[in-house]
Amino acid sequence: MVCSSTVAKQWIYFPLAHEDAKRRLSAKAIAIAQQLKVQQREQERQAKRLAQEQRQRQQKAEEVKRWVANSTDTDLIRAYVKIMLALWSGDTTFSIEPSASHHRSVVAAMRERQIWTEPVSALESRFGSFYDLVMARMGGWSEHGDKVLTSLASAASPSDNSRYAIELMAALASRRPEMTNDQQHAYDQCCASIKKEVAAENPKFQRDPQRQRLHTLLIPALAAPVLASYGTEAHYAKMRNIRTEKERLAKVRSGRIKLVQAGRARQAKAVKDQAITAAIEQVSQRIGWRHFPFEPPNIALLMARYGDKRPPDLRFTNAGAQDVLIVAERHRAEAASVLKALRAMGFTIETDVIVAEQVLVLSGLCVRTR
């Protein structure tokens, strides 16, 4: 039999080819069906796993939310510091979900409670003051001790970092047992410098009011009565008021002292004036004018006569013999009394009145009447 059809020829050569093709197709279909079932089961398993993980994340998020809601401010800061210590050490756990959401929840709670309201980047920098305070408070001393003491020394000198000098000083106080002798000496010097600047009311050392609550939660020592208000705006205002009051009291005291001194001076002058007046009256009763019948006396002759008879120890304190004679002669010529002449001489000390009496008698201008 001759066939021209290729199919016929093929059938003749492979009489069971059709059945074999059906068998192969059926096997392939079964394999595909099994593969699809495996893929479906894997997808279902993946879906269950993802759903389980989502439920776990939601459950964890709810737990974090409840913890944040029920936590104290101190617990909140401790959690934040724990997160930051992990990030600063290079741990990326809190940089990816779901831990990143925990980080955001803690920061959101800090903002809500007004613990920190500024951009969080200001806290999380490794070059900021918060980093130094955390390391001073709880960082490994062998690794961070010298660094935070250097930061304290920088803050102890008036600078932009001085606003956190008191916080650093308080944070490092608890680390003193870990310090070497040299480190303790450096720490004490910095503390003395900071206290001196605060006592001088240096505004650079006034604590930052925006960070005061955060720092107090981070460093419990700042809540102690001795440091609670130290270096704050209220403390500076109190020091200004005390200084102003001291200056006012000093002025009042100085004024009172001046009044007392003036009163005593007036009393002393009054006593002195009374003594001078009494001495003048006594002298005026003991001497009188000499009578010159021919011509008035010459001052030069009177001075010469007095000079010849003057005892060596006869000296004025605040007057002069020539002035006394000139005033006395003028009053004698005007027929004024000796008492008036003595009063016009302006004596300031009692002993000069007695010396003037001697001058008038020795010069011959007066004579003794008693």
MOCORUR-V656597 format. One line per field, one symbol per residue. ss: DSSP state (@ for helix, = for strand, . for the rest). burial: # if it has 24 or more other ideal C-beta (glycine too) atoms within 12 Angstrom, else .. A space follows every 50 residues. Layout:
BEGIN
ss=???
burial=???
END
This chain:
BEGIN
ss=.....@@@@@@@@...@@@@@@@@@@@@@@@@@@@@@@@@@@@@@@@@@@ @@@@@@@@@@@@@@@@@@@@..@@@@@@@@@@@@@@@@....@@@...@@ @@@@@@@@@@@@........@@@@....@@@@@@@@@@..@@@@@@@@@@ @@@@@@...@@@@@@@@@@@@@@..@@@..@@@@@@@@@@@@@@@@@@@. ..@@@......@@@@@@@.@@@@.@@@@....@@@@@@@@@@@@@@@@@@ @@@@@@@@@@@@@@@@@@@@@@@@@@@@@@@@@@@@===.........@@ @@@@@@@@@...........@@@@@@@@@@@@@....@@@@@@@.....@ @@@@@@@@@@@@@..===..
burial=.................................................. .............#...#..#.#..##.###.###.##.....#....#. ###.###.##..#.##...#..##...############....######. ###.##....#############.##..#...#..##..##.##..##.. .#.#####..#########.##....#.####..##..#........... .........................#..##..##.#####......#.#. .##..#.........#..#.#..######.##.....##.###.#.#..# .###############....
END
